[in-house]
Amino acid sequence: METLIPLSDDWRPVETAAAPLEKSDRLVLYGLAAMVAADLTIFLYVVVAGFVPQPYSDMFDFLRAEFDWERTGDLLAYLASPHNHQHLVWVRVLTALDVQLFHGSAVVFLVAAGASVIVAAGVLAGELVRSTPVRMVGALAAVLAAPLIASTVNAMDCTQPINSVYAIAFVFAVLAIVLFEQAGQGAGRRAAIGAASALACGLAAMGGSAAGVAVFPALIFSATRNPGSRGLIAPTLVVGLAAVAVVVATLAGGAPSGPAIGGAGHLWKMADYFVVYAGMPWSAIHGLSRGRLLIGLVTIGLGAVLIWRGPRAEGGAARRLERIGLDLILFALITAVMAALGRVDENEAVIVPVRYAIFMSAFQVGVLCLLAPVVARRWASVKAYAAPAIMAASAALLVQQVAAGSSVLRTSQFIRSEIAAFTAGQRRPEMRQFIHPDFDIALAVQAERRRRGLYP
């Protein structure tokens, strides 16, 4: 029988990791580990089988910028060149590597995005295992966290090079949050290095996607509620504001105009977008109709209550785990607000792209980070029910992996067929939204990449 040590004790990772597991616990974990292995296998299969290496849409713009850089030789201008009012630094780097070192195979995008998802899942699952007071509870939470992040829904960001920005921004945001909360519990040089690393990861998240900006307000809010991190508020605020100022100042044509806030109808559309985004990935299921709004509203309400409630553990790693969970929840909801403000008018109807679902994975794992210490405190009374509940949840996630994976593969097949149709000479009006708004640009890039033998 595991000894339940009070949460008021100082929980160190080595203490938690050393806690013994009963034989029955091991049998349950073996079964859950087999399910997680199946989840990850399906994820990797969908990423590889659904990968679309041929350029289309934004990739034409990325390649054109890379070709221009080769002619001018101005590396800084190339990395700083904006795309859709954001700086996709990592995309610039990956595009250059792909063209100049890997001869246009696009595999570098697959590896970068896939590795980002796996690393993010591993970091958060590891944090749950190390920081939950009862080792078995942490392990049970971890086996749910891993497939929630490494889901076939998020495989969409790995199968298409143009979507890799979201996975890259996500992993750096996760690293920034974990490092920041670890620094808040330390002291001296180690804490300073941890804080600097966290802020560097925050900047790297911004280099992946504009959504990375959301990590800074999440960290600042967390620091206001953690006495050990209050000294980090000022440097975090300075770094975040300076980074945003540099981004805005270097955007082509000056600062982008703010979101167009119209009348009541437009405000309602933005609210609808926010709610649907918050319910991802389940709100993207076709046929849910108004049910998707209920999912989103429940998610927003739960997030608001948890953020208002704040961390309740009394110290040590469990309290850090709760703060990590709150940071993840706040980060996810801020990205939802940003998307509702900036992307709501991309389509006439409210359509939230599945590629954004990876950010709501942070919310879901954040809830697990908050629940794990609570369950650990009541482990003696809930142990008999916990394993069956986790087994059922894991089985449901496995079903979701198969269903969502099939959808991603169908999407990849559709993309391939549209690219083939465009290459064969079709020029349907709807292709402007999918292939590229300017056919002349797409054809020019097509001609250049064929001349170089890229992306065969």
N, C-alpha and C positions, 0 to 999 in steps of 0.2 A: 504494500500500500504506500502510495506517495505521501510524503509529509507536506501538508499545506502550510507554508510559512506566511505570516501576515504580510500584507502589502506594505505596511509601514517599514518593513525591513529594507535594507539597501540591496536591491536585486542586481547582482553583477552577472554578466553573460556566463562566466565560468561556473557560477553556482547553479544557474538554471540548467545549463547543459549537463551538469553532473548528476542531476536528479534521476533516480532509477525509474525504469518503466516495468510495469508488471508484464507477465507473459501474455495475458489477454490483451493488454494494450498493444503489444508488438504485433499480435495477429491482426488486430484492427488496422494498425498502421500499414502493415504489409498489403492488406486488401486495398486501402486507400492509395498507397503508393502505386499499385498496379493501375488504378484508375487514372492517377495523375500521369503516369507514363503513357497510357493510351491517349490522354488528352494532348500531351506534348507531341506524340507521334502524329496524331491527326493534324495538329497545328503545322508541324514541319512539312507534312505531305501537301497540305493545301498551299503553303507558301511556295514550295518548289513547283508543284503541278500547275498552280494558277498564275505563276509569274509571267508577266508580259514584258519582254525586253524591248520590243519595237517602240520607238518614240511616237508620242502623240500629245496633243494638248500642250500643257505647260512645258513639256520636255523639248518641244521645238524652240521655245524661248530660251531654255537653259543652254541648249546646244548652240544657238545663235550667239549668245553671250560668250560662250567658251571660244567659238571660232573668232569672234571679234577680239578677245583677249590675246589669242595667238598672234593676231596681226599687230596689235598695239604694244603688247608686252607689259601693260600696266596692271600688275597683279592686285594692288590695293583697290584700284577702281573696279576691277572685276569682282573681287570679293564683296565690295561695298555696293555694287549695283543692285538696286531694289527690284522686287517683283511683286506686283499687286500690293503695294504700300507696305512691304515688309522686306527684311534682309534675310535671305535664305543662305547664310554663309556655308553651312554644311552641304547644301545642295551644290553650291559652286565648287566646293572642294571635291565632292564625289564625282561631279560631271567631268572635271578636269582629269581626275585619276582614271575614270572610265575611258575617256577618249585617248589619253596619252599613254597610259600604261596597260590597260586591259582591252584596247582595240574595240571599244564599243560593244561589249557583251552585256552591260548593265548588271552583271553579277555583283559588282561592288555595292549597288543599291540594295539588292536582296540581302547581302550579308550584313550591311550596316543596319538596316531596318529590323531584320530578324534577330540579330544580336542585341539590339536595343530592347526589344520586347522581352527576350529571354533574361537579359541582365536585370531589367526592372523587376520582373517576376521573382528572380532569385534573391535580389536585395531585400525586397519586402517580405518574402516568405522567410528568409533567414532572420530578419529582424523580429518577426513574430515568434519564431522558435526560441531565439536568444532572450527576448525581453519579456515573454509571458511568464508569470511566476510559477505556474505548473507546466512542466515540459510537455505533457500530453495535450494540454489545451492549446499550447503554441503550435504543436505539430498538426492538430486538427484544423486550426485556423489557417496554417500555411498550405495545407493541401486544398483548401478552397481558394486561397489568394492566387496561387500559381496559375490555375486554369482560367481565373477571371481575367488576368492580364494576358497570358499567352493563349488567348481564345482565337477561334477561327474568324470571329467578327473582326478582331484586330489584325488578322492576317491580311485583310484588305489593304492595310498600310504597308505591307511587305511585298504584295504581289505586283504593285504598280510603282515604278520608281518615283513618279511625281508625288506619291503619298508618303514616301519615306520620311519626309520632314516631320510628320506628326510623331512617329515612333522615336525619332532622335530627340525631339524636344521633350517628349515624355520621360525618357530615361534620365536625361540631365536634370529635369525637374525633380524626379524621385531622388536622385543622388543629392541634389541641393537640400532637399527637405531632411533627409536622413542625416547628412553631415552637419547641418545646422543644429538639429536637436541634440546630436551627440556633443557638439561644441558647447551647447548651453549647459551641459552637465559637467564639463571639464573645467580646468583652470590652467593658467600660465601659457606656456608656449604651445602645448598640445591643443588647447582650446583655440588659440589664435590661428594655428595652422588649419584646424577643422573649420573655423568660420571663414577663413580666406578660401578654402577649397569649396565650401558651400556656395559662396558668392560667385566664384569662378564657374561652378556648374550652373548657377542661375543665368549667368551671361551666356554660357554655352547653350542653354535651353532657348534663350532668345534668338540665338544664331540658327536654331533649328526651325522655329516658327514663331510668329508674333504671339502665339498662345503662351510661350515661355515667359512673357512678361508677368503672367498671373502668379508666378512663384514668389515674386518679391512682396506683394501685399500680404500673401499668406504667411511668409516668414516674419514680417513686421508685426502682424497681428498676434502671431504665436509668441513673439518675444515680449509683447506687452503683458502676457499672462504667465511668464516664466521669469522669476527673479534672477536666475542664472544667465538669462539671455538679454536682459535689458540694456546691458552695455553694447549689444550688437545692433540695437535699433538704429542709432545714428549712422553707422557705416553702411548698413543694409539700405537705409533710405537714400543715402548719398549715391551709392553705387547704382541702385535701381533708377533713380531720377536721372543720373548722368547718362546711363545707357539709353534710356528712352529719349533724352535730349539729343544724343548723337544720332540715334536712328532717325528721328524726325528731321534733324538738320540736314542729313545726307540723302533724304529721299528726293528723287528727281522731281523738279518743279516745286520744291518746298514742302511744307507740311501738308499731309493729306487732309482733305476736308472731313469734318466730323460726320457722323451718321445723320442721315436726313430723318428728322423727327417730324412726322406729319400729323394728321389729325387723329381722332380716336380710333379710326380703322387701322391706321398704320401702327399705332401703339399696341392695339390688340394683336396685330400680326407679330410684333416683336415679342409680346408676352407669350403668345402661342409657340413661337420658335424656341424661346427660353425653356418652356415647360417640356416640349418634345425633346429638346437636346438633353435635358436633365434625366429623362427617362430612357436614354440610350443604354444598351442596344435594344431593349425590349420594345421601346416605343417605335422602333423601325419595322416591327413585324407587320406585314400587310394583313389587312382585315381587322385590325384592332379598333379602328375608327376612334371613337371617343375614349375607349379604354386606354389609349396611349397617353391621353391627357391626365387620367387618373394616376398612371404610373409616375409620370413626371411630377405631378403635384405632391404625391406621397414622398417622392425623393427629396423635393425641395423642402417640404415641411420637416422631414426627418433631419436633413442637413442643418436647417435653421435651429432646431431644438438642440442638436448635439453641439453646435458651435456656441450657442448661448450658454448651455450647461457647462461646457469647458471640461478640462481634465479633472477627474475625481480621485484617482489613486494618490497615495500619500507620499510617494517618492520613489527614487530608484529607477530602474529600467522600465518598470510598468508605467510610470508616469510619463517617461519619454515616449513610450510606445503610444500612449494616448495622444500626446501632442503631435506625433507623426500622423496619426489618424486624422486629427482635426486639420492639420496642414493639408493633407491630401483631399479632404472633403472641401475645404475652402478653395483650394486650387482648382478643383473640378468645377465648382459653381461659378468661379470668376471666369473661367474659359467659356462657360455657357453664356454669361452676360456679354462677354466680348463678341461671341459669335452672333448673338441676338442683335447686337448693335451694328456689327459690321457686315454680316452675311445674309441678313434677313431678306434683302431685295435681290438676291441672285436669281430667284425664281418667283413667278407670280404666285404660286401656291407655297405653303410652308413645307419645304423639303429640307430636312437636316441630313447631310451626307453621312453615310455610315463611317467614313474615315475619321470623324470626330469622336467616335465611340471610345477610343482608347483613353481619352481624357476622363470620361466618366468611370473608367476602370479604377481610377484613383479614388473616386468616391466610394465605390463598393469595397475596396480593400481598406479604405479608411474606416469604414464602419466595423470591419473585422478587427482592426487595431483597437478600437474602443470597446468592443464586446469581449475580447479575449481576457483582459484583466478582471472584468466583472464575472465571467464564467469561472475563471480560476479561483476567485474568492468564494464562490458557491459550489466548487467542484464536487465536494462530498455529496451534496444533495442532487446534483444534476447529472452526475457521471453516467448513471444508468440510461439516460435518455440522449446524451450527447452523441455517442458513437452512431446509433441508428439514424439520428437526424443528419449528421455529417455524411453518412453513407448515402442517404437519400438525396441530399443536395449535390453530392459528387456525381451520382448517377444522372441527375438532371442536367448538370453541366456537361457531362459526356454526351448526352442526347443533343444538347445545344451545339456542341462542337461539330457533330455530324451534320445537323440541319443547317447551321450557319456556314459550315465549310462547303456544303453542296451549293449554297447560294453564291458564295464567293467564286467557286469554280465556274458556275454558269455566267457570272458577270465577266470573268476573264475570257470566256469563250466568246461572249458578245463583243468585247473590246477587240479581240483578235479579228473577228469577222468584219467589224467596222474599219479597222486599219487596213485589212486586205482589200475591202471595197474601195477605199480612198486611193490606195496604191494602184488599183486596177483602173482608176479613172473616174469613179463615181463622184459627183459633186452635189449631193442632196443638200438643201438649205439647212436641215437640222444638223448636218455635219459641222457646221460652223461653231456650234456650241460644244460639240464633242471632240472633233479632231483639232480644230483651231479656228478662231474668229476670222483670221486672214489667211485664205488659201495660198496667196502668193508667198507669204512667209513660210508656211508649211512646205510648199513645193521647193523653195530655195534651199531650205535645210535638208529636205529629202535628197536633192541633187548633190549637195556637198557631202553628205554622209555616204551616199552611194559611191561618189568619186573616191572617198577615202576607204571604202570597204567596211564602214561601221554599221553595226546593228543589222547583220544580214538576215 
